[in-house]
Structure formats: structure tokens, C-alpha cells
Amino acid sequence: MILNTYVFDPENSTELARLINQDRVVTQAMGGPLSGVADPLSLRNILDLGSGPGGWVLDVAFDLPDAEVEGVDASRIMVNYANARALTQQLTNASFGVMDIAQPLDFPDHAFDLVNARFLISVLKRETWPSLLKECTRVLRPGGILRLTEMADFGSTTSASVNELMNLIMRALYQLGYGFAHDHALRLHPMFLSFLRQHGYHHIQILPTAIDYSARMDNWTDMYHNIEIISYQMKPLLLKLNLLDEQRFETLRQHALIDMQTDTYSGISHITTIMGCK
């Protein structure tokens, strides 16, 4: 039985659409799905954990037609959608399956040249990360690459309302068991670095990406809808945790969305990829 620990409803079509847009924006901002990988053409077996609607897997499968690219996710609707996209795009080297990544991975030792994990902060509770990273190491071949990408912050903007809303969401996630602190995007990256160094990884890289979602910038529309949807989905949890009442939430959310529509609005978020060779 798969136990869903995703903070949102993984079978929700609205969440699926949000993840599709988020994936596109992030991959473009990072300079492609395999930015930082020195010799991508040498990769033959690639695994993506928490693959969602499948965008990253499909991009890699398109770029590397000689590689087999697999994605796993706990959501049946996400996996079905991703397999349908692979079929439509005639990417026979891309496949997706249902799997609970909080449990031991159903793959043999040394099966992959690269294991990718992106934006699992709201999927894995803090006590689960060490076991998952050990499983990633187990399924990697010697010399294989572990590639971990997470938000370095939840965004910094000229809107006090947007900033407060993002801070409340971060506090809620921490109280629900995600991350290792309730500031600076829950401090996952120091944990990643510590794990890689303690387990003998080499050629460790830290790759930063900035996304400008200020007014009139290309990313504004997608980030506006991202914040609009996430805040709505987080509302029940914010109220349940008594971080604010319903009236305050509605006022704050309304002001945040209004602020984002002004000509003077500026916002920037930072994503960091940490990767190393086994």
C-alpha cells in the first residue's frame, strides 16, 4: 500500500496542471533538464523520483534517444498522464510507474547512471530523507550522478503580503514535518551537502538558478498562477495550524494577488541544484 505524504492532493487535476507549468518554467530557467552534467551522452539508464506529470523525464528522453529514462511517482493520475504524454510524443525510451519513494526503491543495486530528484520538499517528511538518499546511492552505479534540486527560498518580493503569505506556508510545512527549519526554504541544501560528503561522493557541484517573476517579465504569469493555486490549496492547513484565521487569510491572499498585478511589482526566487558522483 502506498502512503501519500504529499502535502497537496496528488490526484487533483488542478495540481497536475500547476506542476506542468512549474516544470516548464524551472527547466527553462535552469538551462535545460541536465544542466551541469558534464557528459550527458554517456548516460544510459536514468531515474527521476517524484516525476509528477513527467516533464523532466520526457525532456531528457527527447534529448537522449539512446538512454532509457524512468520516472516514478505515488500518484496514479500523474503516472497515467505521463505515460500518455510519452505515447503521444512517441518517446519509447520514456516510461513511468507508481512507486512510494518513502519506501525502499524497487530497483536492483547499481541500476542507474543518474538519479534525479526535484522539488520533493513537500513530498518527503524530514525523517525520510536520509533513507531515500541511501537508496539513491544503492541504485547508482559507481561513478553515477545524484542530482538534487530544491527551492533555496520561497521568493523575495516587493509585496509585504506576498512575503507574509510565503512565510506562513513555509512555517506550515515545517510544522507538518517537512524540512529542517522554518526559514530559508527549510534548509535542505546543507543536509544534501553533508550527505554527499559523508558518503564519499566526489565532483560535488552547487548550481544556483534565479527566476525573475516581476511585472512584465516572461515568468510573471506562471508564477502568479502558481502562488494563486498554492495559497488556495494551503488554506485548510494554515487554518488548521492556527497560523491565521479565515478572514485574515482571505485579506492577505487578496492583497498579495493585487500587489502582483501592479506595474511596480518585483519578485525573485532561487533554486539550487546539488549534485555529485558516487
C-alpha positions as CSV (number, residue, x, y, z in Angstrom):
1,M,0.0,0.0,0.0
2,I,1.3,3.4,-1.0
3,L,1.1,6.0,1.8
4,N,0.8,9.5,0.3
5,T,2.8,12.1,2.1
6,Y,2.4,14.9,-0.5
7,V,1.1,18.0,1.2
8,F,-1.4,18.5,-1.7
9,D,-3.9,16.1,-3.3
10,P,-1.8,14.3,-5.9
11,E,-4.9,13.1,-7.7
12,N,-6.2,16.6,-8.3
13,S,-6.3,17.8,-11.9
14,T,-5.6,21.4,-10.8
15,E,-2.4,20.3,-9.1
16,L,-1.4,18.3,-12.1
17,A,-1.8,21.5,-14.3
18,R,0.2,23.6,-11.8
19,L,3.1,21.1,-11.8
20,I,3.2,21.0,-15.6
21,N,3.6,24.8,-15.7
22,Q,6.1,24.8,-12.8
23,D,8.2,22.1,-14.5
24,R,8.4,24.1,-17.8
25,V,9.4,27.4,-16.1
26,V,12.0,25.8,-13.9
27,T,13.6,23.7,-16.6
28,Q,13.9,26.7,-18.9
29,A,15.4,28.8,-16.1
30,M,17.9,26.2,-15.3
31,G,19.1,26.0,-18.9
32,G,17.7,22.5,-19.6
33,P,16.9,19.3,-17.8
34,L,20.5,18.2,-17.4
35,S,22.3,21.5,-16.8
36,G,25.6,20.8,-15.1
37,V,26.0,17.2,-16.2
38,A,29.4,17.1,-17.9
39,D,28.8,14.3,-20.4
40,P,25.0,13.6,-20.8
41,L,25.5,11.5,-23.9
42,S,27.2,8.8,-21.8
43,L,24.1,8.3,-19.7
44,R,22.2,5.1,-20.5
45,N,19.8,4.5,-17.5
46,I,18.2,7.5,-15.8
47,L,15.7,7.6,-12.9
48,D,13.5,10.5,-11.8
49,L,12.0,10.4,-8.4
50,G,8.6,12.0,-7.8
51,S,8.2,12.5,-11.5
52,G,4.7,14.0,-11.4
53,P,3.3,14.8,-14.9
54,G,6.6,13.6,-16.4
55,G,8.0,16.8,-17.9
56,W,11.6,16.3,-16.8
57,V,11.7,12.6,-18.0
58,L,10.2,13.5,-21.3
59,D,12.7,16.3,-21.9
60,V,15.6,14.0,-21.1
61,A,14.2,11.2,-23.2
62,F,13.9,13.6,-26.2
63,D,17.4,14.9,-25.7
64,L,18.9,11.4,-25.2
65,P,17.2,9.0,-27.5
66,D,19.8,6.2,-26.7
67,A,19.0,6.4,-23.0
68,E,16.2,4.7,-21.0
69,V,14.6,7.2,-18.7
70,E,12.2,6.1,-16.0
71,G,10.0,8.2,-13.7
72,V,8.2,7.0,-10.5
73,D,5.5,8.8,-8.6
74,A,3.0,7.8,-5.9
75,S,0.1,9.4,-7.9
76,R,-1.7,7.1,-10.3
77,I,-3.2,10.1,-12.2
78,M,0.2,11.6,-12.6
79,V,1.7,8.4,-13.9
80,N,-1.1,7.7,-16.3
81,Y,-0.9,11.2,-17.7
82,A,2.9,11.0,-18.1
83,N,2.7,7.6,-19.9
84,A,0.0,9.1,-22.2
85,R,2.3,12.0,-23.0
86,A,5.2,9.7,-23.7
87,L,3.0,7.7,-26.1
88,T,1.7,10.8,-27.8
89,Q,5.2,12.2,-28.3
90,Q,6.4,8.7,-29.5
91,L,9.1,8.7,-26.8
92,T,9.6,4.9,-26.5
93,N,12.6,5.4,-24.2
94,A,10.5,7.1,-21.5
95,S,8.4,5.1,-19.0
96,F,6.6,5.8,-15.7
97,G,5.4,3.7,-12.8
98,V,3.7,4.0,-9.5
99,M,6.1,3.8,-6.6
100,D,6.3,5.1,-3.0
101,I,9.7,6.7,-2.8
102,A,9.4,6.9,1.0
103,Q,9.9,3.1,1.0
104,P,12.9,1.1,-0.4
105,L,13.1,1.7,-4.1
106,D,12.0,-1.3,-6.2
107,F,15.2,-1.4,-8.3
108,P,18.3,-3.5,-8.1
109,D,21.7,-2.3,-7.0
110,H,23.8,-0.2,-9.5
111,A,20.9,0.1,-11.9
112,F,21.2,3.8,-12.9
113,D,23.8,6.3,-14.3
114,L,21.9,9.2,-12.9
115,V,19.2,9.6,-10.2
116,N,17.3,12.9,-10.3
117,A,15.1,14.4,-7.6
118,R,13.4,17.7,-8.0
119,F,11.1,19.6,-5.6
120,L,10.4,16.8,-3.1
121,I,10.3,19.3,-0.2
122,S,6.5,18.9,0.1
123,V,6.6,15.1,-0.5
124,L,9.1,13.7,2.0
125,K,9.0,14.3,5.7
126,R,12.3,15.2,7.3
127,E,12.9,11.7,8.8
128,T,12.5,10.1,5.4
129,W,15.3,12.0,3.6
130,P,18.3,10.0,5.0
131,S,16.8,6.6,3.9
132,L,15.9,7.9,0.5
133,L,19.4,9.3,-0.2
134,K,20.9,6.0,0.9
135,E,18.5,4.2,-1.5
136,C,19.6,6.6,-4.3
137,T,23.2,5.7,-3.6
138,R,22.4,2.0,-3.6
139,V,20.8,2.1,-7.1
140,L,23.5,4.3,-8.6
141,R,26.4,2.7,-10.4
142,P,29.9,3.6,-9.4
143,G,30.6,6.9,-11.0
144,G,26.8,7.6,-11.2
145,I,25.4,11.0,-10.5
146,L,22.9,12.0,-7.8
147,R,21.2,15.3,-8.7
148,L,19.1,17.1,-6.1
149,T,17.1,20.3,-6.9
150,E,15.1,22.3,-4.4
151,M,14.0,25.8,-3.7
152,A,16.7,27.8,-2.0
153,D,14.0,30.3,-0.8
154,F,10.3,30.7,-1.3
155,G,10.7,34.0,-3.1
156,S,11.5,37.6,-2.1
157,T,9.3,40.3,-3.4
158,T,8.4,44.0,-3.1
159,S,5.0,42.9,-1.7
160,A,4.7,42.6,2.1
161,S,1.6,40.5,1.6
162,V,3.2,38.0,-0.8
163,N,6.2,37.7,1.5
164,E,4.0,37.1,4.5
165,L,1.9,34.5,2.7
166,M,5.1,32.6,1.6
167,N,6.5,32.7,5.1
168,L,3.3,31.3,6.5
169,I,3.3,28.5,4.0
170,M,6.9,27.7,4.9
171,R,6.1,27.7,8.7
172,A,3.1,25.4,8.0
173,L,5.3,22.9,6.0
174,Y,7.8,22.8,8.9
175,Q,5.1,22.2,11.5
176,L,3.7,19.4,9.3
177,G,7.1,17.7,9.4
178,Y,8.8,18.9,6.2
179,G,12.3,20.3,6.1
180,F,14.8,21.0,8.8
181,A,14.0,24.6,9.8
182,H,11.1,27.1,9.3
183,D,13.2,29.6,7.3
184,H,15.3,29.8,4.2
185,A,13.2,27.1,2.4
186,L,13.5,24.7,5.2
187,R,17.3,24.2,4.9
188,L,17.5,21.1,2.8
189,H,20.7,22.0,0.9
190,P,23.1,21.9,3.9
191,M,21.7,18.4,4.6
192,F,22.3,17.4,0.9
193,L,25.9,18.6,1.0
194,S,26.6,16.8,4.3
195,F,25.2,13.5,3.0
196,L,27.2,13.6,-0.2
197,R,30.5,14.3,1.6
198,Q,29.9,11.8,4.3
199,H,29.1,9.1,1.7
200,G,32.2,9.7,-0.4
201,Y,30.7,11.5,-3.4
202,H,33.1,13.4,-5.5
203,H,33.0,16.2,-8.1
204,I,30.3,17.9,-6.0
205,Q,28.7,20.9,-7.7
206,I,26.4,23.6,-6.4
207,L,24.4,25.1,-9.3
208,P,22.2,28.2,-8.5
209,T,19.3,29.4,-10.6
210,A,17.3,32.7,-10.2
211,I,13.8,33.2,-11.5
212,D,12.7,36.8,-12.0
213,Y,8.9,36.9,-11.9
214,S,8.5,40.7,-11.7
215,A,5.7,42.5,-13.6
216,R,6.0,42.3,-17.3
217,M,8.6,39.5,-17.2
218,D,8.1,36.3,-19.0
219,N,7.7,34.2,-15.8
220,W,5.2,36.5,-14.2
221,T,2.0,34.8,-15.4
222,D,3.1,31.3,-14.4
223,M,4.3,32.4,-11.0
224,Y,1.2,34.4,-10.4
225,H,-1.0,31.4,-11.0
226,N,1.4,29.2,-9.0
227,I,1.1,31.4,-6.0
228,E,-2.7,31.7,-6.5
229,I,-3.2,28.0,-6.6
230,I,-0.7,27.1,-3.8
231,S,-2.1,29.6,-1.4
232,Y,-5.7,28.3,-2.1
233,Q,-4.5,24.7,-1.6
234,M,-2.7,25.6,1.6
235,K,-5.6,27.4,3.2
236,P,-7.1,24.4,5.1
237,L,-3.7,23.6,6.6
238,L,-2.9,27.2,7.5
239,L,-6.3,27.5,9.3
240,K,-5.9,24.0,11.0
241,L,-2.5,25.0,12.4
242,N,-3.9,28.3,13.7
243,L,-1.4,30.3,11.8
244,L,-4.2,32.8,10.9
245,D,-8.0,32.9,10.8
246,E,-10.1,32.7,7.6
247,Q,-10.7,36.4,7.4
248,R,-7.0,37.3,7.7
249,F,-6.2,34.6,5.1
250,E,-8.7,35.9,2.6
251,T,-7.5,39.5,3.1
252,L,-3.8,38.6,2.9
253,R,-4.3,36.4,-0.3
254,Q,-6.4,39.2,-2.0
255,H,-3.7,41.8,-1.2
256,A,-0.9,39.5,-2.4
257,L,-2.6,38.9,-5.8
258,I,-3.5,42.6,-6.2
259,D,0.1,43.6,-5.4
260,M,1.4,41.1,-8.0
261,Q,-0.7,42.9,-10.7
262,T,0.9,46.3,-10.2
263,D,3.4,47.7,-12.6
264,T,6.0,48.2,-9.9
265,Y,5.9,44.6,-8.5
266,S,9.2,42.7,-8.5
267,G,9.8,39.2,-7.3
268,I,12.7,36.7,-7.4
269,S,13.1,33.1,-6.3
270,H,16.2,31.0,-6.1
271,I,16.6,27.3,-6.9
272,T,19.8,25.3,-6.1
273,T,20.9,22.0,-7.6
274,I,23.4,20.0,-5.7
275,M,25.0,17.0,-7.5
276,G,27.8,14.7,-7.0
277,C,29.4,11.5,-8.4
278,K,29.2,8.2,-6.5
